[in-house]
Structures are given as structure tokens and as C-alpha cells.
Amino acid sequence: MPPKNGNGALVPAVDRAAQILHAIAASEVALGVSELSRQLGLNKSTVHDILATLAHYHFLERDDAAKTYRLGYALAELGQRVSERADVRAVAHPRLVALAHTVEETVFLGAYRDGQVTIVDKEEAPHDFKITSPLGRQLYYSVGAFGKVFLAAMDEADANKLLRVKPLRAFTTKSIVKPTNLRGELRDVRAQGYAFDDEEYLPGVRATAAPVNDAAGRVIAALCVVGFSARMSNDKLTRLAKQTRDTAEQISRAMGAKEYPQWNGVG
């Protein structure tokens, strides 16, 4: 009888191929037919045929001189596809909820596309006196802390082009409207790993945001904590910025990021 996994019977040939891949992945040296046959208790001819098939599709690479196998580039390509297709909202949501309940302020997850920032997820503060906004709402690209994170991730030439085509807007008297002033802030964002909004988008509202990276180091989203200035002192805003950055790093690691933060462009 073939083994079962709770969802039905396992396909024997696929099960053996998976065992072989895991064995090679766990080994510090390349393995040959005899060693794999011994480790897994499989017939040598069976192991040989499976190895040949996996090598044909580049899941394994064969050393012809030593007659051994190691993991192949096709596995790396598949892993990259998994990372690219991972739903950042699903990964981020439980951490977004935890942050909102910890800091008692509303937390948004925003994504950038074609000159707009779209709110793709949120968790509102657990009290009545809070900031709110509907999912799917689109914001001008330069809006507050969100805008600074995405602009900081852009190639300088792309950012300059965007600033020419879509000039900075004055939403409040504190809005940054001069590109030279904005560039100075963006340098700080890259150095710190988070951005501030001091009533630059809405009067009486302050915010902080941090980038979310994928496995390639691209900024695929930004996490933003928003609250009323009346309860957002400078010390609290700085503390929130670090908490936001820590949560954004957790999400990034879960998305496959090896380092944090990275500024390899907007994904």
C-alpha cells in the first residue's frame, strides 16, 4: 500500500524523488547513487533513474567525473517564483493586527503602482478616536510617510522623472513642495529605514512608515502607523517608527528578504 499524507495516497515515484532532493539538500557534499540508495533504502536502479530524470529538468546537477549530484538551478528558479507570488497581504495581516493592538493606532499597508499608493490592508486602532480609510483608496504618490518610503526606493532617474511629470502637491502648510527639500528627507529615510509625516498630508495627523522587502530586495509595500497629533509626541512618534520598522522587517523576512531594509527599487 502506498503511504498516505492525510489528503490521499502519495505517488511512489514522486515520494522517492522528494526524499532524494531532501537528502541531497541536507548533505554538505554531493551524493552518488550508492550513498543515496543506502541512506534511503531504495534500489540502486530506481535511484539512478530518478536522479537522471531530476537532472534532465535541472532540479539536480551531475558531476560526470565524480558521478555525484547536487541541487540544480531549476530549484532556485522555482523558489524565486514562490517568493514573487507570495501574497504580501496574507503574510502581513496578522503582524499588522498585532502592531495596531500594541501601539493602539491605525495601521495601513500600502502598495505603489503607476504614480499612486493604494491601501491594500488595514487594522484600525482599538478605540473610537482613530484614523480610518477604506481599503482600495488611492493616494497621490508623494503623500506623507507612504510617499517617502516608495520614493526612497526608486532609482534617482525614475524619481526625478516622476517629480517632473507629477509635481509635489501642497496638502497642508507643512507639505514638502520643493524636490531639493524632499531629497534630503529621502536620504534620512534610507539611512533610518523609516519615514515620518508631521501633518504633511492631513492637519492634526502624524504618521510613520517603513518598507516591506521581497526576496529580491525590492520594496513591494509600506507599513504605516497613523494617529492624531494630539497624542503623538516626538518621542512617541520615534518609538512608533522603530516598532513599525521592526514589524515591517518581520514581514520582509517572511517574504524571503535576506537583509533589511533594502532599496533595490519598487516592485
TAJO-V30162 format. One record per run of one state. SS is the DSSP state (helix for helix, strand for strand, loop for the rest). FROM is the first residue (numbers start at 1). LEN is the number of residues. If there is no record, write none. Layout:
SS/FROM/LEN
SS/FROM/LEN
//
This chain:
loop/1/3
strand/4/1
loop/5/4
strand/9/1
loop/10/2
helix/12/15
loop/27/4
strand/31/1
loop/32/1
helix/33/8
loop/41/3
helix/44/13
loop/57/3
strand/60/4
loop/64/4
strand/68/4
loop/72/1
helix/73/13
loop/86/2
helix/88/16
loop/104/2
strand/106/8
loop/114/2
strand/116/8
loop/124/14
strand/138/3
loop/141/3
helix/144/10
loop/154/2
helix/156/10
loop/166/13
helix/179/14
loop/193/2
strand/195/4
loop/199/6
strand/205/9
loop/214/5
strand/219/10
helix/229/3
loop/232/2
helix/234/21
loop/255/11
strand/266/1
loop/267/1
//
